[in-house]
Amino acid sequence: MTASRRAGGISKRCECRGADGKLLGKSCPQLAKKNHGAPMVRQELPPDAEGRRRPFRRTGYGNVKDAQADLDRIRAILDLAGDDEDAQRRVGDLLQAVMKERKDIPEAAEVSRRLGVGVPLDGATTVGEWLDTWVAAKKTRKKTTTGYESHIRVHLKPGLGHHRLDRLNVGHCQEFFDSIDEQNEVIAAENAARREQEARCTRGRPGAPKESERAHLAAERAKLAEMKPYRRITGPATKQRIRATLRTALNGAIRRQLRTFNPASWVELDSGKRPKAILWTEQHVEHWRETGEKPSGVMVWTPAQLGAFLDAAEGDRLYAFFHLIAFRGLRRGEGVGQDWVNVDLDAQSITVAKEIVVDGWTPVETAPKTDGSAATIGLDKATVQVLRDHRARQLQEKEKAGEKWVETGKVFTTETGEWLHPDVLSKAFRRLYEAADLPPINLRDLRHCAATLIHAGGGDLHAIKETLRHSTIKLASDTYTSLLKEVDLEIAEKASAMVPRARKSTDGSVPGDAAAV
């Protein structure tokens, strides 16, 4: 028997307390009774990192049998470490945390799986911790390992590292890769803006500039100096390699029995150019219902489908958020970060000045995506009324919350006034459209619905660019040209159907013409 097994056992402990609430200890008048007290487990644990001793104690058992079962589990876990001092310290840390937090003692088999891998023994291993452990143990060529390390450091840990390894799902992975697409849009817009600014810093004629020209060029070059440098976007091929790294790492976790399923294998990635926005026509919807396949990575509802969604969502407390995005095209972070001080309902306008984004998993308030994103846009009367109703509901929630209310000044908040986590909106959106039995789109694609409404209302690409606050009209054109063509065709068909005509037969005659009989 090991020393750790000898330094422990089961005894009885008096739990009686006096009028002051303190344990009576040896002064308890019931100590003389044979059956007085509750079984207690005591087991010496390996020393901590500073060499200090630390016993495991737990009392309150109903009988000796239950106490003995826990003691056996503790000793089985201690035996896993053997003579490895690091492993001894780790199992000691685990059991000490179990004691302090009054948790159930884990099974030795589960601890054994984690002990051999080098991840935390309490089951709360994060994706970031596992990626570090996995890549450190890789035996691949240096160049390959360096590629893994780059993907982990630049993309995977910032985007997915905060999730628990055993709870990572397909939705988390899909949202991570979608966020890369969103960041690509920002980088492309900022690169285009820098090119335009560089052009303004160049004189179009030879010779020394005049004094007035020198002042103008100096001002333009000062603006250029404040802009971000050119950055590369993360292309489709790189995204595929990032997914390959994630998939391989998760397969390693499956082999170690830390997971049973690899969500990275089910992520949908585009393999070519920017996906074109496509309408969910009846034909597309029918094909999707039969096969589950989407025609494009960016799908947009028709006005009728959008109306069905808004009807279904109208009773939800976050309805105004979805209405605002659908008609005015705010991004998710811009909607969550919108302040009432920048909303003028009487003037029918809203100024986008802030947004709340997710850093890892923590909401952070920042300026909008680009300089062009910070702008004032008009509001239609229906949207103004929706926001007035939302404000009245929010004031009722404030009165109900009383002292618990947190005054953040945000248009969209929790029932106690605090910031909404952006992910709350994405989950609510998915829940509502699934309940309405509508074909799937992402919350960011609801913004694209605004483009179809603007065009159907007579707006051109410039109007779409200004409302959605794209930095260049080319970005709006690349994203929406195919979408607006479908809208135009739908409008053309409806216009044609409005004119009653006598339908001709296949031989060119008009039905009912006697000469053709």
C-alpha positions in Angstrom: 0.0 0.0 0.0 1.4 3.5 -1.0 2.0 6.2 1.5 -0.9 8.2 0.1 -3.3 5.3 0.9 -2.0 5.0 4.4 -2.4 8.8 5.1 -6.2 8.7 5.1 -9.3 6.8 6.1 -12.9 7.2 7.4 -13.8 8.5 10.8 -16.8 10.1 12.4 -17.2 13.8 12.9 -19.7 15.7 15.1 -21.6 18.3 13.1 -23.5 19.8 16.1 -23.4 23.5 16.5 -24.2 25.8 19.4 -26.5 28.8 19.6 -23.8 31.0 18.0 -23.7 28.7 14.9 -20.2 27.4 15.6 -19.3 23.7 15.8 -19.3 22.3 19.3 -16.4 20.0 18.8 -15.3 18.2 22.0 -17.8 20.1 24.0 -20.8 18.4 22.3 -22.8 16.5 25.1 -23.7 13.8 22.5 -20.1 12.6 21.9 -20.4 9.8 24.4 -23.1 8.1 22.3 -21.8 5.3 20.1 -23.6 6.3 16.9 -23.2 10.0 17.2 -21.7 11.9 14.3 -21.5 11.5 10.5 -18.9 9.6 8.5 -16.0 11.7 7.3 -13.4 11.0 4.5 -9.9 12.2 5.0 -7.1 11.6 2.5 -3.6 13.2 2.2 -3.0 14.6 -1.3 0.3 15.2 -3.1 2.0 18.5 -2.1 1.1 21.6 -4.1 3.6 23.5 -6.4 5.2 25.2 -3.3 5.6 21.8 -1.5 2.8 22.5 1.0 0.7 19.6 2.3 -3.0 19.6 1.6 -5.5 17.0 3.0 -8.8 16.2 1.3 -11.7 16.3 3.8 -15.4 15.7 3.2 -18.1 14.9 5.7 -21.9 14.7 5.8 -22.2 11.2 4.4 -25.4 9.3 5.3 -23.5 6.1 6.0 -20.0 4.5 5.9 -20.7 2.7 2.6 -21.1 6.0 0.7 -18.0 7.4 2.4 -15.9 4.4 1.5 -17.0 4.6 -2.2 -15.7 8.2 -2.4 -12.5 7.3 -0.7 -12.0 4.4 -3.2 -12.5 6.8 -6.1 -10.0 9.3 -4.6 -7.4 6.7 -4.2 -7.9 5.3 -7.7 -7.3 8.8 -9.1 -4.2 9.2 -6.9 -2.8 5.9 -8.2 -3.0 7.1 -11.8 -0.1 9.5 -11.2 2.4 6.8 -10.2 5.8 8.3 -9.6 5.4 11.2 -12.0 5.6 14.4 -9.8 3.9 16.6 -12.4 1.0 14.1 -12.7 0.8 13.9 -8.9 0.5 17.7 -8.6 -2.2 17.8 -11.3 -4.4 15.1 -9.6 -3.8 16.9 -6.3 -5.0 20.2 -7.9 -8.1 18.4 -9.3 -9.1 16.8 -6.0 -8.5 20.0 -4.0 -10.8 21.9 -6.4 -13.4 19.1 -6.1 -13.3 19.4 -2.3 -13.5 23.3 -2.3 -16.3 23.4 -4.8 -18.2 20.5 -3.3 -18.3 18.7 -6.7 -18.8 15.0 -7.3 -15.6 13.0 -7.4 -14.9 12.1 -11.1 -14.4 8.5 -12.3 -10.7 7.4 -12.6 -11.2 6.4 -16.2 -12.2 9.9 -17.3 -9.3 11.4 -15.4 -6.9 8.9 -16.9 -7.9 10.0 -20.5 -7.1 13.6 -19.7 -4.0 12.9 -17.6 -2.2 11.3 -20.5 -3.0 14.1 -22.9 -1.9 17.0 -20.7 -5.2 18.9 -20.7 -7.0 20.1 -17.6 -8.4 17.2 -15.6 -11.7 18.9 -14.6 -13.3 18.4 -18.0 -13.4 22.2 -18.8 -10.7 22.0 -21.5 -11.1 24.8 -24.0 -10.5 24.6 -27.7 -7.6 26.9 -27.3 -6.0 24.7 -24.7 -6.4 21.6 -26.7 -5.0 23.2 -29.9 -1.8 24.2 -27.9 -1.5 20.7 -26.5 -2.2 19.1 -29.9 0.3 21.1 -31.9 3.0 20.8 -29.3 2.9 17.0 -29.7 2.9 17.0 -33.5 5.7 15.1 -35.2 5.2 16.6 -38.7 7.7 18.4 -40.7 8.7 21.8 -39.4 7.1 23.7 -42.3 3.8 21.8 -41.7 3.9 22.4 -38.0 4.6 26.1 -38.5 1.5 26.3 -40.7 -0.5 24.7 -38.0 0.8 27.1 -35.4 0.1 30.1 -37.7 -3.6 29.0 -38.2 -4.0 28.4 -34.5 -2.4 31.8 -33.4 -3.9 34.0 -36.0 -7.4 32.5 -36.6 -8.5 29.5 -34.5 -7.6 30.6 -30.9 -9.0 34.2 -31.3 -12.2 32.8 -33.0 -12.9 29.5 -31.3 -10.4 29.2 -28.4 -12.9 30.3 -25.7 -15.4 27.4 -26.4 -15.2 24.3 -24.3 -13.7 21.5 -26.3 -16.5 19.0 -25.5 -19.2 21.5 -26.4 -17.9 22.8 -29.7 -20.6 22.3 -32.4 -21.2 22.9 -36.1 -22.8 26.3 -35.5 -19.8 27.6 -33.6 -17.5 26.5 -36.5 -19.8 27.9 -39.2 -20.1 31.3 -37.4 -16.3 31.4 -37.1 -15.7 31.0 -40.8 -18.6 33.4 -41.6 -16.8 36.0 -39.4 -13.7 35.6 -41.6 -15.9 36.6 -44.6 -17.1 39.6 -42.7 -13.6 40.6 -41.9 -12.6 40.2 -45.5 -15.3 42.7 -46.5 -13.8 45.2 -44.0 -10.2 44.6 -45.3 -11.3 45.0 -49.0 -13.2 48.2 -48.2 -10.3 49.7 -46.3 -7.8 48.7 -49.0 -10.0 50.3 -51.6 -10.3 53.5 -49.5 -6.5 53.7 -49.2 -6.0 53.3 -52.9 -8.5 56.2 -53.5 -6.7 58.3 -50.9 -3.3 57.6 -52.5 -4.7 58.9 -55.8 -5.7 62.1 -54.1 -2.1 62.5 -52.9 -0.6 62.5 -56.4 -0.3 65.6 -58.6 -1.5 65.2 -62.1 1.0 67.5 -63.7 4.8 67.9 -63.7 6.7 70.7 -62.0 6.9 72.2 -58.6 3.5 72.5 -56.9 2.2 75.9 -56.0 1.8 76.9 -52.3 -1.9 76.3 -52.3 -1.4 72.8 -53.9 1.3 72.0 -51.3 -1.1 72.7 -48.5 -3.8 70.6 -50.1 -1.4 67.7 -50.7 0.0 67.9 -47.2 -3.6 67.6 -45.8 -4.4 64.6 -48.0 -1.1 62.9 -47.1 -1.8 63.4 -43.4 -5.2 61.6 -43.9 -3.3 58.8 -45.7 -0.8 58.5 -42.8 -3.7 57.9 -40.4 -5.2 55.1 -42.5 -4.5 51.4 -41.9 -1.9 49.8 -44.2 -2.9 47.4 -46.9 -3.9 44.0 -45.6 -4.4 40.7 -47.3 -7.8 39.0 -47.2 -8.1 35.4 -46.1 -9.0 33.7 -49.4 -11.0 30.5 -50.0 -7.9 28.3 -50.2 -6.6 29.6 -46.9 -9.9 29.0 -45.3 -9.9 25.4 -46.5 -6.4 25.0 -44.9 -7.6 26.5 -41.7 -10.5 24.1 -41.6 -8.1 21.2 -42.3 -6.0 22.2 -39.3 -9.1 22.4 -37.1 -10.5 19.1 -38.4 -7.2 17.3 -37.8 -6.9 18.7 -34.3 -10.4 17.6 -33.4 -9.8 14.2 -34.8 -6.9 14.0 -32.4 -9.3 14.9 -29.6 -11.6 12.1 -30.7 -8.8 9.6 -30.7 -8.1 10.6 -27.1 -11.8 10.2 -26.3 -12.2 13.8 -25.4 -14.8 14.2 -28.1 -17.1 11.9 -30.1 -17.9 14.1 -33.2 -15.9 16.4 -35.5 -18.0 19.5 -36.3 -15.3 21.0 -38.6 -16.2 18.3 -41.2 -19.6 19.7 -41.6 -18.8 23.4 -42.2 -19.9 24.8 -45.5 -17.1 26.8 -47.2 -17.1 28.5 -50.6 -14.3 27.3 -52.9 -14.2 30.1 -55.3 -15.1 33.8 -55.6 -17.3 35.8 -53.3 -20.7 34.0 -53.3 -23.4 35.9 -55.1 -26.6 36.8 -53.3 -29.5 34.7 -54.6 -33.2 35.0 -53.9 -35.1 32.1 -52.3 -37.4 31.6 -55.3 -40.0 28.8 -55.2 -37.8 26.6 -57.3 -34.9 27.1 -55.0 -37.0 26.5 -51.9 -38.5 23.3 -53.4 -35.0 22.0 -54.2 -33.7 22.8 -50.7 -36.6 21.1 -49.0 -35.9 17.9 -51.1 -32.1 17.9 -50.8 -31.1 20.3 -48.0 -28.8 22.0 -50.4 -28.6 25.8 -50.7 -27.9 27.4 -54.1 -25.4 29.9 -52.6 -23.6 30.7 -49.4 -25.6 34.0 -49.4 -29.3 33.5 -49.7 -31.9 36.3 -49.5 -35.6 36.1 -48.8 -38.1 37.5 -51.2 -40.3 40.4 -50.0 -43.1 37.9 -49.4 -40.8 35.6 -47.3 -39.5 38.6 -45.4 -43.1 39.7 -44.6 -43.9 36.2 -43.3 -40.9 36.4 -41.0 -41.8 39.8 -39.7 -45.4 38.7 -39.1 -44.1 35.7 -37.1 -41.6 37.9 -35.1 -43.9 40.8 -34.4 -44.7 39.6 -30.9 -41.0 39.1 -29.9 -39.4 41.7 -27.7 -36.5 42.0 -30.2 -38.8 42.5 -33.2 -37.7 46.1 -33.7 -34.1 44.9 -34.1 -35.0 42.6 -37.0 -37.3 45.2 -38.5 -34.5 47.8 -38.5 -32.0 45.5 -40.1 -34.4 44.3 -42.8 -35.5 47.7 -43.9 -32.4 49.9 -43.2 -29.6 47.3 -43.5 -27.7 47.8 -40.2 -25.1 45.2 -39.4 -25.7 43.0 -36.3 -23.0 44.8 -34.2 -24.3 48.2 -35.3 -27.8 47.3 -34.2 -26.7 46.0 -30.9 -24.4 49.0 -30.3 -27.0 51.7 -31.4 -27.6 54.4 -28.8 -30.9 56.2 -28.3 -29.0 59.5 -28.4 -28.2 58.9 -32.1 -31.8 58.2 -33.0 -34.1 61.1 -33.9 -37.6 59.7 -34.5 -39.1 63.2 -35.1 -36.6 63.8 -37.9 -36.9 60.2 -39.1 -33.2 59.5 -39.0 -30.7 57.3 -37.3 -26.9 57.8 -37.0 -24.7 54.7 -36.9 -21.8 55.7 -34.6 -20.9 52.6 -32.6 -21.1 48.8 -32.8 -20.6 46.0 -30.3 -18.5 43.1 -31.6 -17.3 39.9 -30.0 -13.6 39.7 -29.0 -13.2 36.0 -28.3 -16.5 35.8 -26.5 -16.5 39.1 -24.8 -18.7 41.9 -26.2 -16.6 45.0 -26.9 -17.8 48.4 -28.0 -15.9 49.9 -31.0 -16.3 52.3 -33.8 -18.2 51.0 -36.9 -16.4 48.7 -39.4 -15.1 51.5 -41.7 -15.3 55.3 -41.8 -18.0 55.0 -44.4 -20.1 52.8 -42.0 -20.5 55.7 -39.6 -23.3 57.7 -41.3 -26.8 59.0 -40.9 -29.6 57.3 -42.8 -33.3 58.0 -43.1 -36.1 56.1 -41.5 -39.5 55.3 -43.1 -42.6 56.1 -41.1 -43.4 52.4 -40.4 -39.9 51.9 -38.9 -40.3 55.1 -36.8 -43.5 53.7 -35.3 -41.9 50.3 -34.6 -39.1 52.1 -32.7 -41.6 54.2 -30.8 -43.4 51.1 -29.7 -40.1 49.5 -28.8 -39.1 52.5 -26.7 -42.4 52.4 -24.8 -41.9 48.7 -24.1 -38.3 49.3 -22.9 -39.5 52.1 -20.5 -42.0 49.6 -19.0 -39.2 47.1 -18.5 -37.1 49.8 -16.9 -40.0 50.6 -14.4 -40.4 46.9 -13.7 -36.7 46.4 -13.1 -36.4 49.3 -10.6 -33.0 49.4 -9.0 -31.8 46.5 -11.0 -31.9 48.6 -14.2 -28.5 49.3 -15.8 -28.6 52.6 -17.8 -26.5 51.9 -20.9 -28.5 54.1 -23.3 -28.7 51.3 -25.9 -31.7 50.9 -28.1 -31.7 47.1 -27.7 -30.9 45.7 -24.3 -31.7 42.9 -21.9 -34.8 43.2 -19.6 -32.6 45.0 -17.1 -31.0 47.5 -19.5 -27.6 45.7 -20.0 -25.9 45.1 -23.4 -27.2 42.3 -25.5 -24.6 39.7 -26.5 -24.6 39.7 -30.3 -25.0 35.9 -30.3 -28.3 36.3 -28.5 -29.7 38.0 -31.7 -28.4 35.3 -34.0 -30.0 32.5 -31.9 -33.3 34.4 -31.6 -33.3 35.0 -35.4 -32.8 31.4 -36.2 -35.5 30.3 -33.7 -38.0 32.7 -35.2 -37.5 31.8 -38.9 -37.4 28.1 -38.1 -40.7 28.4 -36.3 -42.2 30.2 -39.3 -40.9 27.3 -41.6 -38.9 29.6 -43.8 -35.8 28.7 -45.8 -32.6 29.4 -43.9 -30.6 32.6 -44.2 -27.9 34.0 -41.8 -28.7 37.1 -39.7 -26.1 39.0 -41.7 -28.1 38.1 -44.9 -31.2 39.9 -43.5 -29.2 43.0 -44.2 -29.2 42.0 -47.9 -33.0 41.9 -47.9 -32.8 45.7 -47.4 -31.0 45.9 -50.8 -33.9 44.1 -52.6 -36.5 46.4 -50.9 -34.5 49.5 -51.9 -34.3 48.3 -55.5 -37.9 47.2 -55.7 -38.8 50.7 -54.4 -37.0 52.4 -57.2 -33.5 52.7 -55.8 -30.4 52.0 -57.9 -27.0 50.7 -56.8 -25.9 54.1 -55.6 -28.9 54.2 -53.3 -28.1 50.7 -52.0 -24.4 51.8 -51.4 -25.5 54.8 -49.4 -28.1 53.1 -47.3 -26.0 50.0 -46.5 -22.9 52.2 -46.2 -20.5 50.3 -48.5 -17.2 52.1 -49.1 -17.4 51.8 -52.9 -20.2 51.2 -55.4 -18.1 48.3 -56.8 -18.6 46.4 -53.5 -22.3 46.9 -53.7 -22.3 45.9 -57.4 -20.2 42.7 -56.8 -22.5 41.6 -54.0 -25.9 42.5 -55.4 -25.8 42.5 -59.2 -27.1 38.9 -59.6 -29.7 39.5 -56.8 -31.1 42.6 -58.3 -31.4 40.9 -61.7 -33.7 38.3 -60.1 -35.7 41.1 -58.6 -36.0 42.8 -62.0 -37.2 39.6 -63.6 -39.8 39.1 -60.9 -41.0 42.7 -61.3 -41.1 42.3 -65.1 -43.2 39.1 -64.8 -45.6 40.8 -62.5 -45.9 43.8 -64.8 -46.5 41.5 -67.8 -49.2 39.6 -65.9 -51.1 42.8 -65.1 -52.1 43.3 -68.8 -55.0 40.9 -69.8 -54.4 39.3 -73.2 -56.2 36.7 -75.3 -53.9 33.7 -75.2 -52.7 32.4 -78.6 -52.7 28.8 -79.5 -49.5 27.0 -80.7 -50.3 27.6 -84.4 -50.4 31.4 -83.8 -54.2 31.8 -84.0 -56.3 33.3 -81.3 -58.5 30.9 -79.4 -62.1 31.1 -80.7 -61.0 32.2 -84.2 -63.3 30.4 -86.7 -60.8 30.5 -89.5 -58.4 28.5 -87.5 -60.9 25.6 -86.9 
